[in-house]
Amino acid sequence: MLADSILLQEGVIYRLLGGLWVTVEIGFLSVALSIPLGVLVGLLMTSRSKVVRAILRVYLEVVRVMPQLVLLYVVFFGTAVWFGANLDGFEASIAVFTFWGAAEMGDLVRGALTSIPSSQYDSAFVLGLSRRQTFLRVVLPQAIRRLLPPAINLITRMIKTTALCNLIGVVELIRVGSQITDFYRFKFPTTGALWIYGAIFFLYFVACFPLSLLARRLERSTQK
């Protein structure tokens, strides 16, 4: 059965790996942009300014309430109408996932910072540390340890959610799989889709499972 599998047809594995590369590229480029922006957003969320906090709260709620697919459509089609800028699917995907990831990362950073007990600040001030020294030497190391596991889980979610990008024309892993099954639909009418989407499941697993293991390991280390 395997000898006649659709996976052994010429170029199929190569095309699936190419689709996986596009998926991972969108995911990690978005993550690379989201992390610094998210840290900035998280720091501003702890600002004393009620106006700044309110604006960022609205930003976060918009991202949480609006499905990522709707955001993709809004950016992909809306930028041409409103700004005269024709973004391709890849660029629109990076913009949307960065917008989404920065908000989610910002909330994780805010949560990590606000989770540090006030006694930590008081103890540092008693020892003579300045506010800046307290933040850099006491608060930040503890916040980073608490932040890492959920941040890695967010990265995994972003990689998996890139599957939506095929709906705006990005030839990522799901789109490649759909193209292959359509091409071989008469030669493999019953088993083709099963093999292809089974391979896609495996490729997503290979891309995301190491991150999941890392998140669990970091979570255990923070509990020690």
N, C-alpha and C positions, 0 to 999 in steps of 0.2 A: 504493500500500500504506500509506503514511504517513497518507493522508487518512482511512483507515478504522481507524487505530491506536487502541488502547484509551487511549493517553495523551491523545488529543484529546477524549475524552468529558468531559462537563461535571463540573468539580470534581476530576478525577483528579490533575492536577498540583498543585493547591492542597492536596489531602489529603496527597500525598507530601511536599510542602514542610513541612506541619504535622508529619508524622512525623519528618522530618529535624530540625526544631526541638526536638522532645522528645528525640531522640537526643543532639543537641549539648548541650541543657540538662542532661541527666543527666551527660554526660561532663564538662562544664566545671564544674558545681557540685561534682562529686566531686573533680575536680582541685583546685579552689579550697580545698576542705577538706583534701585529702590533702597538699598542699605544706607548710603550716605543721606539720601533725602529723608528716609524714615527716621534716622537718628536725629536729624534737624527737626523734623515734625514732632518727634517724641519730646525733645527738649523744650520746644515751644509750647507743647501741651501742658507742661508743668510751669509755664510762665505765670507771673503774678497778674498779668494783664487779662482782665475778663474778656475784653474784645478779642484778643488773640485766641484765647481758649475757646470762645464761642465760634469763631470762624473755623477753627480746626475741628471742632466737634461737628459742625455742619458738613465739612469735607468728609470726615470719617463716616457719618451716617449716610451720606449720599453713596459712598463706596459700598457700604454694607447692604443698603436697601436695593441698589441698582444691580441687576444681574450682569455678570461680566459680558455676556453675549450682547446685551443691549448697549453697553459701553462700547463694545467693538463696532457695532453698527453706527452708533452716534459719531464716533471718531472717524471711521472709515468713510462714511457718506457725508457727515456734517462738515468736515474740514474743507471739502471742495466747495460746498454751498456757501459756507459762512466766511471762509478765509481765502478761497481760491487756490488752496494748496492741495494737490492731488497726492495723498499718501498711498503707497501700495500697501498690500495686506501685511507684509512683514513690518513695515514702519508703524502702521496703525496698531499692530499687536504689541510692539515694544512700548509705544506710548500708553496704551491702556493698561498693560500689566505693570508698568512702572507707576502709573497713577494709582492703581489698586494696591500694589505692593508697598508703596511709600506710606499709604494710609494705615495699612495693617501693621507694618513694621513700626510706624510711629506709635501706634497704640500699645504694641508690645514693649517698646522702650519706655513709654509713660508708665505702664504697669510695673515694669521692673524697677524703675526709679522710685515710684511712690510706695512700693512694697517694703522698702528699707525702713525699719522702725526709727522713730524720732530719737530713741535712746542712743542710736549710733551717732547721730549728729551731736547730741548733748555730750556724749563721752569724748568725741573728737575735740569739741570746743573747750572742754575742761582740760584736755591735754595741751591746749595752746595752739591747735591747728587753726588756720584761717579757713574761711568758707571755701576758697578754691582748693586748698590742700585737703579739706574734708571730702570734697566731691571727688577729687582725683585719687586719693589714697584709701578712702574708706568706702564711699558710696559706690563709685564706678566699678571697682573690682567685684563687689557683691552683685551689683545689677547685671553685669555681663554674664556672670555664672547663671543667674536666673533667666536671662534673656536667650541664651544660646539654644536650649532645647526647643522652645516654641518658634524661634526664628528659623531653625532648620525644618521644622514641620511646615512652616509657611512656604519655604523654598520648594518643598516637595509638592505642596498644593499648587503652586504656580506652574511647575513643570507639567503636572497632570492636566491643569485647566487649559494649557495651550492647545488641547484637542479642539477647543472651540474655534481656533483660528482658521480651520479649514473652511468654515462657513463664510469667510470673507476672502477666500481664494488662496490662502497660504497652503503651499504644497508640503505640509508636515506629515507626520507619521500616519494619522488617520486618513488623510486625503490620499496619500500614496496607496494605502491598503485598499481604499475604495476603488481607485483607478485600476489596480491589479485585478481585483475580483471582477470588475466590469469587463476588463479585457479578456479574461479567461472564463467568462460566465458560461460559454457553450462547451468548452473543453472540460471544465470542472463544475458542472451545474449544482452538485450536491455537497461536495466537500471543500471546494475552493475557499469559500468565505470562512469556514471553520478553521482551516489551516492558517489563513492569512491573519485573522483576528486573534487566533491563538498565539501566533508569532508576535503580533503587536502587544498583546498582554505580557509576553515574556520580555520584550524590549523595554516596556514601561517599568516592569519589575526590576530589570537590571539597572535602569537609570535611577530609580527612586529608592530601592531597598537599602543600598548603602547609606543613604541619607537618613532613612528611618532608624537603622542600627546606630548611627552616630547620635541621633537625637536621644535615643533610649540610654545610650552610654553616658551622655552628658547629663541627662536627667538623674541617673543614679549617682553620678559624681557630685551633683549639687545637693543631694540628700545626705551626704556623709558629714 
